[in-house]
Amino acid sequence: MSRLQKSLGPNHSTTDRPIEAMMDRATHSGPDSPDAALDQSVPPASGGHSPRSSDSNGKFRHPVPQCIELKQAHVTAEWRVQHFGSCVSTRRLPVALDLYWDSASKAHLRMNISPRREIEKDNTKKVIKTKFFLFLFPECIQGVSVGLVPDSAESQTSILDFVLSGPLVLVTPDQPLVCHDDTSAEDVKRFQSLAGQRSFSLQVPRKAVSDSRLRAFCAAASGSKLTRCPDRADTGRPYQGKVITTASFGEEWIPYGPAPPYSEAPATQEKGKKRRRSIDDSVKISKEDSGAKRRCTEKPWAEAKQNLEQIAEAQGCQVPFASRELHGALELGARVAELEQLPKMVESVNERLKEAERIIGLLADFETLVNNQFSQLHGDVEKLSGLTDSVYKLQELPSSVVSMEKQLVRLSETLDDIPHFNQHLNSEVTRLDRQMEERVTGLENRLSQIPTILKKLSALDAYVNEMPRPPMTMASDEKSLQAGLRMQHLMNTLSEQQAEMRTMQRNANDMLDNLRLEMDRFSVFNWAEGRARACITGAGSWLWWGMVMAGSTVSRAAVEAVRRG
């Protein structure tokens, strides 16, 4: 809230002059004004958001708003009337509004009230409701604008300001109207006063129709662009009542029709004599006739009629005009009461003038504040000029950004593979541990058997060496020959077993060497696994991600080396 708004105070309201505000809004809401362009750009409120389409040039085309159809919506009509040239008062009247717009070129506006009147049927009086209709043809709308009621709670009411170029049409029953109570009579009087206005406002609840539709309707209706709906604009349709064009209606409307032109008849001697003769004739009336005359003149209507005839005869006009003069005399008391309110109105105007002077005094501070803000904005603009080089540099970064995005994609894929690789690594480590334990157990068993085998081989070798070998001579008998052959075969078998035992010893030594190598590799693998897990645990930046990839490579190389071994 600006300092100017704070200075106005919370009780300051712009609704004290609704007609001036309405005319100002209507003047600035024409079809060529920026507000009208803004109204046309608002999408329709249809319970959802309507997407905007674009043409071949890439410009947005705004969709056509949906139609409006209000039936018997409870609104409040507000207008101002002027008395004695300077006294202005505000009038309000709750009415029922029928508003239809097909979002193109057809529209229909009608207001009505339902006063209570008395009718006589079967020698009994009944109270019924009779509707009065007021038609507003769209061809007569010179300008219309939409806004919010400033003093409304949470701005739940929208206001439509109408400026007309033609009269309204009032439709009333073709019967004498006798209102049941003063409220109905006052409503009828105000409704007739509204019929004679060329500028008025309608306060419409926002829950009945959205502001976007009202703005679209205002933009379409301003400038007498819309036409009436033939099926809805029949003024004789409601109840075949009489139709009165309200071009000449005003606040002091009386249902006698327009007054005839005033023309003063020249005074003649003949009329004077005739008047004197009528007086002389009245003197000669008998007592019975004079008594009847007195009984007749005692009635109020007879007195009023006699007064009307005297006024009409004195001014040379007809009885309707005289009745208007009499009605004006009866309203004189109300006018005097309004004149008594003039000092209070003058005092209120003086207070507003003082408030305006105070606001004008604050305008200097407001101007200083605005100048300071403009100077700050100038400094900010100068700072922004230095950002051009940075913007150019930023324009050269898309290629780097694309490569970084690719690297991020690869890193994300690698990070996604890390849990699976970790699981596979754990399974491989478990399998290798199990294999290593089995091999170590087997080698330990074999190593425990090697000393015994070596002892046996040594004893067998010593026994073979100590065994005497018979000379290679021709045996004399067959038994000695067979024994020698068996001995030779045994010696060969022992030699082969000794060679096999030596081969087994060499294989055992090789297996021990391989076991030592595998143990060394297993320690390296454990070290690589620990490093990889540490990198995985601490991966929180790009540097750690690179270490994760390096650890993954080392781990895979260690696993492959173990597999090849």
LUMDREN-24984 format. One record per residue (C-alpha): z, y, x. Coordinates in nm, 3 decimals. Example, Ala and Ser with C-alpha at 12.3 -4.5 7.8 and 13.67 -1.06 7.14 Angstrom:
[[0.780; -0.450; 1.230]],
[[0.714; -0.106; 1.367]],
END
This chain:
[[0.000; 0.000; 0.000]],
[[-0.103; 0.337; 0.149]],
[[0.124; 0.641; 0.180]],
[[-0.073; 0.810; -0.097]],
[[-0.004; 0.525; -0.337]],
[[0.366; 0.522; -0.237]],
[[0.387; 0.893; -0.307]],
[[0.255; 0.843; -0.659]],
[[0.555; 0.623; -0.745]],
[[0.575; 0.302; -0.947]],
[[0.572; 0.486; -1.278]],
[[0.244; 0.660; -1.215]],
[[-0.028; 0.519; -1.441]],
[[-0.391; 0.610; -1.487]],
[[-0.392; 0.508; -1.854]],
[[-0.269; 0.851; -1.967]],
[[-0.631; 0.962; -1.972]],
[[-0.825; 0.651; -2.080]],
[[-1.131; 0.837; -2.213]],
[[-1.184; 1.032; -1.887]],
[[-1.136; 0.712; -1.684]],
[[-1.371; 0.529; -1.921]],
[[-1.641; 0.795; -1.887]],
[[-1.600; 0.794; -1.509]],
[[-1.633; 0.415; -1.492]],
[[-1.928; 0.421; -1.730]],
[[-2.098; 0.690; -1.519]],
[[-2.052; 0.495; -1.195]],
[[-2.142; 0.157; -1.343]],
[[-2.507; 0.216; -1.421]],
[[-2.781; -0.033; -1.333]],
[[-2.859; 0.151; -1.007]],
[[-2.502; 0.182; -0.880]],
[[-2.341; -0.038; -0.612]],
[[-2.087; -0.162; -0.868]],
[[-2.365; -0.298; -1.084]],
[[-2.512; -0.479; -0.787]],
[[-2.171; -0.623; -0.713]],
[[-2.136; -0.737; -1.074]],
[[-2.468; -0.917; -1.060]],
[[-2.363; -1.103; -0.750]],
[[-2.059; -1.267; -0.905]],
[[-2.113; -1.636; -0.991]],
[[-2.019; -1.761; -1.339]],
[[-1.671; -1.896; -1.407]],
[[-1.756; -2.221; -1.578]],
[[-1.454; -2.428; -1.470]],
[[-1.622; -2.510; -1.140]],
[[-1.810; -2.344; -0.853]],
[[-2.180; -2.319; -0.897]],
[[-2.373; -2.359; -0.570]],
[[-2.615; -2.088; -0.461]],
[[-2.974; -2.171; -0.378]],
[[-3.201; -2.004; -0.122]],
[[-3.570; -1.917; -0.126]],
[[-3.833; -1.961; 0.144]],
[[-3.715; -1.649; 0.333]],
[[-3.359; -1.784; 0.357]],
[[-3.215; -1.526; 0.115]],
[[-2.966; -1.636; -0.148]],
[[-3.069; -1.631; -0.513]],
[[-2.771; -1.587; -0.743]],
[[-2.765; -1.815; -1.048]],
[[-2.793; -1.679; -1.401]],
[[-2.446; -1.658; -1.558]],
[[-2.365; -1.875; -1.853]],
[[-2.353; -1.729; -2.200]],
[[-2.048; -1.570; -2.364]],
[[-1.935; -1.667; -2.714]],
[[-1.606; -1.530; -2.847]],
[[-1.503; -1.590; -3.207]],
[[-1.223; -1.388; -3.363]],
[[-1.070; -1.303; -3.025]],
[[-0.758; -1.087; -3.056]],
[[-0.832; -0.762; -2.870]],
[[-0.701; -0.406; -2.883]],
[[-0.932; -0.111; -2.944]],
[[-0.835; 0.222; -2.787]],
[[-0.994; 0.564; -2.828]],
[[-0.907; 0.933; -2.823]],
[[-0.939; 1.192; -3.095]],
[[-0.930; 1.568; -3.058]],
[[-0.753; 1.805; -3.298]],
[[-0.800; 2.181; -3.318]],
[[-1.018; 2.187; -3.009]],
[[-0.748; 2.118; -2.745]],
[[-0.495; 1.868; -2.881]],
[[-0.592; 1.511; -2.784]],
[[-0.415; 1.196; -2.900]],
[[-0.470; 0.828; -2.823]],
[[-0.522; 0.578; -3.102]],
[[-0.492; 0.199; -3.076]],
[[-0.575; -0.072; -3.327]],
[[-0.563; -0.454; -3.295]],
[[-0.895; -0.600; -3.411]],
[[-1.071; -0.936; -3.410]],
[[-1.380; -0.943; -3.186]],
[[-1.692; -1.156; -3.215]],
[[-1.894; -1.132; -2.891]],
[[-2.205; -1.337; -2.817]],
[[-2.445; -1.307; -2.522]],
[[-2.712; -1.562; -2.436]],
[[-2.711; -1.454; -2.067]],
[[-3.064; -1.317; -2.112]],
[[-3.161; -1.044; -2.363]],
[[-2.980; -1.115; -2.690]],
[[-2.629; -1.001; -2.779]],
[[-2.405; -0.956; -3.082]],
[[-2.083; -0.755; -3.112]],
[[-1.873; -0.725; -3.425]],
[[-1.514; -0.616; -3.494]],
[[-1.315; -0.668; -3.809]],
[[-0.970; -0.613; -3.960]],
[[-0.807; -0.778; -4.262]],
[[-0.600; -0.525; -4.461]],
[[-0.404; -0.634; -4.766]],
[[-0.517; -0.483; -5.094]],
[[-0.424; -0.518; -5.458]],
[[-0.661; -0.643; -5.726]],
[[-0.610; -0.684; -6.097]],
[[-0.714; -1.017; -6.244]],
[[-0.619; -1.149; -6.587]],
[[-0.392; -0.847; -6.641]],
[[-0.195; -0.939; -6.327]],
[[-0.194; -0.777; -5.987]],
[[-0.259; -0.994; -5.685]],
[[-0.245; -0.918; -5.315]],
[[-0.536; -1.050; -5.109]],
[[-0.683; -0.988; -4.766]],
[[-1.020; -0.819; -4.742]],
[[-1.218; -0.791; -4.421]],
[[-1.370; -0.468; -4.296]],
[[-1.652; -0.517; -4.044]],
[[-1.778; -0.285; -3.771]],
[[-2.113; -0.376; -3.612]],
[[-2.204; -0.258; -3.261]],
[[-2.574; -0.305; -3.199]],
[[-2.659; -0.368; -2.830]],
[[-2.948; -0.120; -2.843]],
[[-2.689; 0.157; -2.880]],
[[-2.493; 0.067; -2.564]],
[[-2.563; 0.343; -2.314]],
[[-2.311; 0.215; -2.061]],
[[-2.032; -0.041; -2.037]],
[[-1.801; -0.125; -1.748]],
[[-1.517; -0.370; -1.689]],
[[-1.182; -0.319; -1.522]],
[[-0.817; -0.421; -1.535]],
[[-0.542; -0.257; -1.737]],
[[-0.324; -0.094; -1.466]],
[[0.005; -0.121; -1.658]],
[[-0.059; -0.479; -1.775]],
[[0.179; -0.750; -1.650]],
[[0.007; -0.928; -1.359]],
[[-0.325; -0.780; -1.480]],
[[-0.379; -1.047; -1.743]],
[[-0.599; -0.813; -1.950]],
[[-0.949; -0.687; -1.880]],
[[-1.076; -0.363; -2.027]],
[[-1.431; -0.298; -2.147]],
[[-1.527; 0.072; -2.160]],
[[-1.816; 0.147; -2.398]],
[[-2.029; 0.460; -2.411]],
[[-2.273; 0.456; -2.704]],
[[-2.597; 0.638; -2.766]],
[[-2.608; 0.551; -3.137]],
[[-2.369; 0.511; -3.430]],
[[-2.170; 0.209; -3.531]],
[[-2.223; 0.043; -3.870]],
[[-1.927; -0.001; -4.103]],
[[-1.938; -0.267; -4.378]],
[[-1.680; -0.232; -4.655]],
[[-1.628; -0.405; -4.991]],
[[-1.826; -0.261; -5.280]],
[[-1.505; -0.213; -5.476]],
[[-1.233; 0.053; -5.494]],
[[-0.975; -0.009; -5.224]],
[[-0.606; 0.001; -5.316]],
[[-0.397; -0.095; -5.013]],
[[-0.084; -0.297; -5.073]],
[[0.133; -0.121; -4.814]],
[[0.131; 0.174; -4.576]],
[[0.047; -0.048; -4.277]],
[[-0.277; -0.167; -4.433]],
[[-0.366; 0.189; -4.535]],
[[-0.305; 0.313; -4.179]],
[[-0.514; 0.028; -4.034]],
[[-0.803; 0.113; -4.267]],
[[-0.778; 0.480; -4.174]],
[[-0.781; 0.403; -3.801]],
[[-1.067; 0.155; -3.843]],
[[-1.270; 0.427; -4.015]],
[[-1.178; 0.663; -3.731]],
[[-1.297; 0.406; -3.475]],
[[-1.626; 0.382; -3.664]],
[[-1.700; 0.745; -3.582]],
[[-1.646; 0.719; -3.206]],
[[-1.915; 0.717; -2.938]],
[[-1.680; 0.608; -2.660]],
[[-1.394; 0.360; -2.682]],
[[-1.230; 0.072; -2.493]],
[[-1.155; -0.292; -2.575]],
[[-0.867; -0.471; -2.405]],
[[-0.973; -0.838; -2.377]],
[[-0.736; -1.115; -2.255]],
[[-0.861; -1.266; -1.929]],
[[-0.789; -1.617; -2.058]],
[[-1.051; -1.565; -2.331]],
[[-1.338; -1.484; -2.093]],
[[-1.357; -1.451; -1.716]],
[[-1.418; -1.124; -1.531]],
[[-1.735; -1.258; -1.369]],
[[-1.899; -1.313; -1.708]],
[[-1.786; -0.972; -1.830]],
[[-1.931; -0.806; -1.519]],
[[-2.259; -0.988; -1.571]],
[[-2.261; -0.880; -1.936]],
[[-2.192; -0.517; -1.838]],
[[-2.476; -0.518; -1.587]],
[[-2.713; -0.661; -1.847]],
[[-2.603; -0.440; -2.140]],
[[-2.592; -0.100; -1.966]],
[[-2.888; 0.121; -2.039]],
[[-2.965; -0.031; -2.383]],
[[-3.134; -0.331; -2.222]],
[[-3.019; -0.591; -2.473]],
[[-3.140; -0.649; -2.828]],
[[-2.959; -0.777; -3.135]],
[[-2.966; -1.137; -3.257]],
[[-3.161; -1.154; -3.585]],
[[-2.948; -1.439; -3.723]],
[[-2.619; -1.260; -3.649]],
[[-2.696; -0.891; -3.703]],
[[-2.736; -0.904; -4.084]],
[[-2.497; -0.633; -4.203]],
[[-2.521; -0.746; -4.567]],
[[-2.430; -1.100; -4.482]],
[[-2.044; -1.090; -4.478]],
[[-1.982; -1.041; -4.851]],
[[-2.281; -0.844; -4.979]],
[[-2.079; -0.527; -4.938]],
[[-2.202; -0.174; -4.904]],
[[-2.322; -0.067; -4.561]],
[[-2.227; 0.277; -4.433]],
[[-2.380; 0.423; -4.120]],
[[-2.096; 0.591; -3.939]],
[[-2.298; 0.857; -3.761]],
[[-2.102; 1.140; -3.926]],
[[-1.760; 0.973; -3.946]],
[[-1.464; 1.127; -3.772]],
[[-1.087; 1.129; -3.778]],
[[-1.080; 1.311; -4.114]],
[[-1.322; 1.075; -4.287]],
[[-1.293; 1.067; -4.667]],
[[-1.498; 0.815; -4.868]],
[[-1.683; 1.075; -5.075]],
[[-1.993; 1.097; -4.857]],
[[-2.109; 1.404; -4.662]],
[[-2.035; 1.745; -4.808]],
[[-2.330; 1.939; -4.956]],
[[-2.447; 2.253; -4.779]],
[[-2.240; 2.555; -4.876]],
[[-2.424; 2.828; -5.066]],
[[-2.235; 3.112; -5.227]],
[[-2.367; 3.195; -5.571]],
[[-2.414; 3.567; -5.644]],
[[-2.160; 3.715; -5.878]],
[[-2.313; 3.826; -6.211]],
[[-2.172; 4.015; -6.502]],
[[-2.272; 3.736; -6.733]],
[[-2.049; 3.486; -6.560]],
[[-1.764; 3.731; -6.566]],
[[-1.804; 3.785; -6.937]],
[[-1.827; 3.414; -6.991]],
[[-1.504; 3.361; -6.800]],
[[-1.334; 3.631; -7.005]],
[[-1.465; 3.478; -7.320]],
[[-1.321; 3.142; -7.219]],
[[-0.985; 3.309; -7.162]],
[[-1.003; 3.488; -7.495]],
[[-1.095; 3.163; -7.664]],
[[-0.799; 2.989; -7.504]],
[[-0.567; 3.254; -7.650]],
[[-0.693; 3.173; -7.997]],
[[-0.610; 2.802; -7.970]],
[[-0.376; 2.677; -8.235]],
[[-0.023; 2.569; -8.158]],
[[-0.108; 2.202; -8.203]],
[[-0.395; 2.219; -7.957]],
[[-0.185; 2.417; -7.709]],
[[0.089; 2.150; -7.728]],
[[-0.162; 1.876; -7.661]],
[[-0.302; 2.083; -7.377]],
[[0.043; 2.117; -7.226]],
[[0.104; 1.742; -7.257]],
[[-0.226; 1.678; -7.077]],
[[-0.160; 1.925; -6.795]],
[[0.177; 1.764; -6.729]],
[[0.000; 1.458; -6.585]],
[[-0.050; 1.464; -6.204]],
[[-0.414; 1.366; -6.216]],
[[-0.491; 1.633; -6.477]],
[[-0.325; 1.895; -6.256]],
[[-0.510; 1.774; -5.947]],
[[-0.839; 1.770; -6.136]],
[[-0.777; 2.119; -6.271]],
[[-0.698; 2.243; -5.919]],
[[-1.013; 2.081; -5.786]],
[[-1.223; 2.242; -6.058]],
[[-1.068; 2.581; -5.989]],
[[-1.133; 2.549; -5.613]],
[[-1.488; 2.433; -5.676]],
[[-1.553; 2.715; -5.921]],
[[-1.401; 2.974; -5.688]],
[[-1.604; 2.864; -5.383]],
[[-1.920; 2.773; -5.569]],
[[-1.933; 2.413; -5.447]],
[[-1.898; 2.068; -5.595]],
[[-1.585; 1.866; -5.657]],
[[-1.621; 1.630; -5.350]],
[[-1.615; 1.924; -5.112]],
[[-1.319; 2.069; -5.296]],
[[-1.140; 1.736; -5.269]],
[[-1.196; 1.749; -4.895]],
[[-1.041; 2.093; -4.882]],
[[-0.744; 1.968; -5.082]],
[[-0.709; 1.669; -4.851]],
[[-0.708; 1.904; -4.552]],
[[-0.429; 2.103; -4.712]],
[[-0.227; 1.787; -4.765]],
[[-0.277; 1.696; -4.399]],
[[-0.153; 2.038; -4.290]],
[[0.202; 1.909; -4.257]],
[[0.089; 1.642; -4.015]],
[[-0.105; 1.900; -3.816]],
[[0.202; 2.124; -3.799]],
[[0.405; 1.831; -3.667]],
[[0.142; 1.774; -3.402]],
[[0.151; 2.142; -3.310]],
[[0.526; 2.117; -3.265]],
[[0.460; 1.855; -2.998]],
[[0.248; 2.100; -2.798]],
[[0.541; 2.237; -2.588]],
[[0.630; 1.886; -2.478]],
[[0.267; 1.819; -2.392]],
[[0.250; 2.145; -2.195]],
[[0.568; 2.048; -2.011]],
[[0.418; 1.708; -1.931]],
[[0.100; 1.875; -1.804]],
[[0.308; 2.107; -1.584]],
[[0.493; 1.809; -1.438]],
[[0.163; 1.641; -1.363]],
[[0.037; 1.958; -1.198]],
[[0.349; 1.969; -0.980]],
[[0.295; 1.605; -0.890]],
[[-0.068; 1.683; -0.806]],
[[0.043; 1.973; -0.582]],
[[0.285; 1.741; -0.403]],
[[0.009; 1.485; -0.354]],
[[-0.224; 1.755; -0.222]],
[[0.048; 1.850; 0.027]],
[[0.061; 1.490; 0.142]],
[[-0.315; 1.482; 0.195]],
[[-0.273; 1.664; 0.528]],
[[-0.054; 1.385; 0.663]],
[[-0.296; 1.132; 0.522]],
[[-0.586; 1.309; 0.698]],
[[-0.394; 1.302; 1.028]],
[[-0.327; 0.932; 0.985]],
[[-0.694; 0.867; 0.911]],
[[-0.800; 1.064; 1.220]],
[[-0.561; 0.863; 1.438]],
[[-0.698; 0.541; 1.299]],
[[-1.054; 0.656; 1.364]],
[[-0.964; 0.744; 1.724]],
[[-0.813; 0.399; 1.770]],
[[-1.125; 0.245; 1.622]],
[[-1.338; 0.445; 1.869]],
[[-1.136; 0.303; 2.160]],
[[-1.174; -0.047; 2.019]],
[[-1.550; 0.002; 1.992]],
[[-1.565; 0.107; 2.358]],
[[-1.372; -0.207; 2.452]],
[[-1.611; -0.417; 2.250]],
[[-1.906; -0.280; 2.448]],
[[-1.767; -0.452; 2.757]],
[[-1.779; -0.788; 2.585]],
[[-2.160; -0.798; 2.585]],
[[-2.178; -0.970; 2.925]],
[[-1.925; -1.226; 2.814]],
[[-2.131; -1.293; 2.505]],
[[-2.443; -1.344; 2.717]],
[[-2.252; -1.587; 2.937]],
[[-2.129; -1.771; 2.635]],
[[-2.486; -1.802; 2.513]],
[[-2.571; -1.992; 2.834]],
[[-2.298; -2.251; 2.778]],
[[-2.457; -2.474; 2.511]],
[[-2.608; -2.711; 2.771]],
[[-2.272; -2.749; 2.946]],
[[-2.103; -2.797; 2.616]],
[[-2.352; -3.070; 2.522]],
[[-2.290; -3.256; 2.849]],
[[-1.917; -3.218; 2.806]],
[[-1.948; -3.354; 2.455]],
[[-2.135; -3.657; 2.589]],
[[-1.866; -3.713; 2.851]],
[[-1.601; -3.681; 2.584]],
[[-1.786; -3.939; 2.376]],
[[-1.799; -4.178; 2.671]],
[[-1.433; -4.115; 2.750]],
[[-1.339; -4.173; 2.388]],
[[-1.532; -4.500; 2.392]],
[[-1.356; -4.596; 2.716]],
[[-1.018; -4.507; 2.567]],
[[-1.105; -4.716; 2.265]],
[[-1.184; -5.010; 2.495]],
[[-0.860; -4.973; 2.695]],
[[-0.637; -5.157; 2.440]],
[[-0.881; -5.450; 2.426]],
[[-0.911; -5.452; 2.806]],
[[-0.534; -5.439; 2.843]],
[[-0.499; -5.734; 2.607]],
[[-0.768; -5.927; 2.794]],
[[-0.603; -5.835; 3.125]],
[[-0.267; -5.966; 3.006]],
[[-0.424; -6.293; 2.893]],
[[-0.604; -6.329; 3.228]],
[[-0.284; -6.257; 3.420]],
[[-0.098; -6.515; 3.213]],
[[-0.370; -6.774; 3.272]],
[[-0.377; -6.700; 3.646]],
[[0.001; -6.726; 3.665]],
[[-0.011; -7.062; 3.494]],
[[-0.291; -7.187; 3.724]],
[[-0.111; -7.059; 4.031]],
[[0.209; -7.234; 3.925]],
[[0.019; -7.560; 3.868]],
[[-0.156; -7.536; 4.206]],
[[0.165; -7.449; 4.386]],
[[0.340; -7.745; 4.222]],
[[0.054; -7.982; 4.315]],
[[0.040; -7.851; 4.670]],
[[0.414; -7.886; 4.708]],
[[0.391; -8.249; 4.594]],
[[0.106; -8.315; 4.835]],
[[0.284; -8.139; 5.119]],
[[0.590; -8.355; 5.057]],
[[0.366; -8.667; 5.085]],
[[0.180; -8.555; 5.400]],
[[0.469; -8.623; 5.647]],
[[0.513; -8.975; 5.512]],
[[0.140; -9.042; 5.536]],
[[0.133; -8.904; 5.889]],
[[0.419; -9.129; 5.991]],
[[0.242; -9.429; 5.844]],
[[-0.080; -9.334; 6.019]],
[[0.101; -9.294; 6.349]],
[[0.274; -9.629; 6.311]],
[[-0.051; -9.795; 6.212]],
[[-0.229; -9.637; 6.506]],
[[0.040; -9.756; 6.743]],
[[0.030; -10.102; 6.593]],
[[-0.346; -10.115; 6.629]],
[[-0.327; -10.000; 6.986]],
[[-0.059; -10.250; 7.073]],
[[-0.238; -10.540; 6.906]],
[[-0.412; -10.757; 7.165]],
[[-0.784; -10.787; 7.123]],
[[-0.934; -11.127; 7.182]],
[[-1.217; -11.151; 7.420]],
[[-1.564; -11.169; 7.279]],
[[-1.639; -11.532; 7.358]],
[[-1.802; -11.801; 7.166]],
[[-1.540; -11.975; 6.966]],
[[-1.530; -12.342; 6.994]],
[[-1.424; -12.404; 6.653]],
[[-1.510; -12.246; 6.316]],
[[-1.151; -12.141; 6.228]],
[[-1.112; -11.930; 6.535]],
[[-1.444; -11.760; 6.455]],
[[-1.337; -11.672; 6.101]],
[[-1.003; -11.541; 6.223]],
[[-1.180; -11.320; 6.471]],
[[-1.410; -11.187; 6.200]],
[[-1.119; -11.107; 5.974]],
[[-0.944; -10.933; 6.258]],
[[-1.254; -10.731; 6.331]],
[[-1.290; -10.634; 5.965]],
[[-0.923; -10.533; 5.953]],
[[-0.967; -10.316; 6.260]],
[[-1.267; -10.146; 6.102]],
[[-1.075; -10.090; 5.778]],
[[-0.782; -9.941; 5.966]],
[[-1.017; -9.711; 6.156]],
[[-1.176; -9.591; 5.830]],
[[-0.835; -9.533; 5.670]],
[[-0.723; -9.341; 5.976]],
[[-1.035; -9.123; 5.953]],
[[-0.972; -9.063; 5.581]],
[[-0.612; -8.970; 5.649]],
[[-0.722; -8.719; 5.908]],
[[-0.975; -8.579; 5.660]],
[[-0.698; -8.550; 5.400]],
[[-0.482; -8.372; 5.657]],
[[-0.759; -8.122; 5.728]],
[[-0.814; -8.072; 5.352]],
[[-0.441; -8.015; 5.306]],
[[-0.445; -7.756; 5.582]],
[[-0.747; -7.587; 5.417]],
[[-0.572; -7.590; 5.082]],
[[-0.267; -7.428; 5.242]],
[[-0.488; -7.158; 5.389]],
[[-0.659; -7.103; 5.051]],
[[-0.321; -7.089; 4.882]],
[[-0.208; -6.820; 5.123]],
[[-0.529; -6.621; 5.051]],
[[-0.480; -6.660; 4.676]],
[[-0.121; -6.547; 4.708]],
[[-0.240; -6.239; 4.897]],
[[-0.507; -6.171; 4.631]],
[[-0.254; -6.222; 4.355]],
[[-0.027; -5.958; 4.509]],
[[-0.326; -5.718; 4.530]],
[[-0.411; -5.794; 4.166]],
[[-0.053; -5.723; 4.060]],
[[-0.067; -5.393; 4.245]],
[[-0.396; -5.297; 4.074]],
[[-0.259; -5.400; 3.738]],
[[0.049; -5.182; 3.787]],
[[-0.165; -4.885; 3.886]],
[[-0.394; -4.933; 3.587]],
[[-0.104; -4.954; 3.346]],
[[0.054; -4.643; 3.498]],
[[-0.277; -4.457; 3.456]],
[[-0.311; -4.577; 3.097]],
[[0.044; -4.465; 3.017]],
[[-0.006; -4.118; 3.169]],
[[-0.359; -4.054; 3.036]],
[[-0.327; -3.711; 2.875]],
[[-0.594; -3.503; 3.042]],
[[-0.941; -3.540; 3.189]],
[[-0.801; -3.614; 3.536]],
[[-0.592; -3.903; 3.402]],
[[-0.891; -4.033; 3.207]],
[[-1.086; -4.051; 3.533]],
[[-0.797; -4.241; 3.693]],
[[-0.798; -4.478; 3.396]],
[[-1.166; -4.551; 3.456]],
[[-1.097; -4.605; 3.830]],
[[-0.804; -4.834; 3.753]],
[[-1.021; -5.028; 3.511]],
[[-1.286; -5.075; 3.781]],
[[-1.028; -5.197; 4.036]],
[[-0.874; -5.434; 3.784]],
[[-1.207; -5.584; 3.692]],
[[-1.298; -5.624; 4.061]],
[[-0.966; -5.799; 4.126]],
[[-1.020; -6.036; 3.834]],
[[-1.372; -6.117; 3.950]],
[[-1.246; -6.179; 4.304]],
[[-0.980; -6.418; 4.173]],
[[-1.236; -6.598; 3.962]],
[[-1.474; -6.637; 4.257]],
[[-1.185; -6.760; 4.475]],
END
